[in-house]
Amino acid sequence: MAKLHFSLVAPERELFAGEVDSVDAPGAEGDFGVMAGHEPFMTTLRAGVVTVKSGSSVTVYEIQGGFADVTQTSFTLLAEHAKAATV
């Protein structure tokens, strides 16, 4: 499976950067998932949960809105506020 470069950036710091299989995010118009090869788009984000999947590993972050920039090989998420979710 092709990998997608994902970067999650909050004003304080970059919380995640690396190659992943997929990312699910809370779009302003509904939740969406991104994998390598996705059509490019930009959108605003609402408060919610971002789920990052890589192999058998799943990492979850809570965000408070922001912006998403998706290309066929990368996904950059600029969050107004973000933190690792407690499970």
C-alpha positions in Angstrom: 0.0 0.0 0.0 1.3 3.5 -0.9 2.1 5.8 2.0 0.8 9.3 2.6 3.0 12.0 4.3 0.9 13.4 7.1 1.8 16.5 9.2 -0.3 17.8 12.1 0.7 21.3 13.2 -0.7 23.3 16.1 0.4 26.9 17.0 2.7 25.6 19.8 4.4 22.8 17.8 4.3 20.1 15.3 2.5 17.1 16.9 3.0 14.5 14.2 5.0 14.2 10.9 5.5 10.9 9.1 4.4 8.4 6.5 1.0 6.8 7.2 -1.6 4.6 5.6 -4.6 6.9 6.2 -6.0 9.8 8.2 -9.6 10.5 9.2 -10.5 14.1 10.0 -13.5 16.2 11.0 -14.3 18.5 8.1 -16.6 21.5 8.4 -19.0 19.8 6.0 -18.5 16.3 7.4 -15.9 13.8 8.3 -13.5 12.6 5.6 -10.7 10.1 5.1 -7.5 10.5 3.1 -5.1 7.9 1.6 -2.3 8.2 -0.9 -3.6 9.2 -4.3 -6.5 11.2 -3.0 -7.6 14.1 -5.2 -6.2 17.5 -4.0 -8.5 19.8 -2.0 -8.5 22.3 0.9 -11.1 22.6 3.5 -11.8 24.0 7.0 -12.1 21.8 10.0 -14.4 21.7 13.0 -13.6 20.5 16.5 -13.3 16.8 16.7 -11.0 13.8 16.5 -8.2 13.0 14.0 -7.4 9.4 13.6 -4.0 8.4 12.1 -3.5 4.8 10.9 -0.2 3.3 10.0 0.0 -0.5 9.8 -1.5 -1.8 13.0 -0.8 1.4 14.9 -3.6 3.9 15.5 -3.0 7.4 17.0 -5.8 9.8 17.9 -5.7 13.6 18.4 -8.3 16.0 19.5 -8.4 19.3 17.5 -10.4 22.5 17.9 -10.8 23.5 14.2 -8.3 24.5 11.6 -7.5 23.9 7.9 -6.6 20.9 5.8 -4.5 20.8 2.6 -4.5 17.5 0.8 -2.4 16.5 -2.3 -2.0 13.1 -3.9 1.1 12.4 -1.7 0.6 14.5 1.4 -1.9 15.9 4.0 -1.1 18.9 6.1 -3.5 19.7 8.9 -3.1 23.2 10.6 -5.0 23.0 13.8 -6.2 26.0 15.9 -5.5 23.8 18.9 -4.5 20.1 19.1 -3.5 17.5 21.7 -3.1 13.7 21.9 -6.4 12.1 22.9 -6.5 10.2 26.1 -8.0 6.8 25.6 
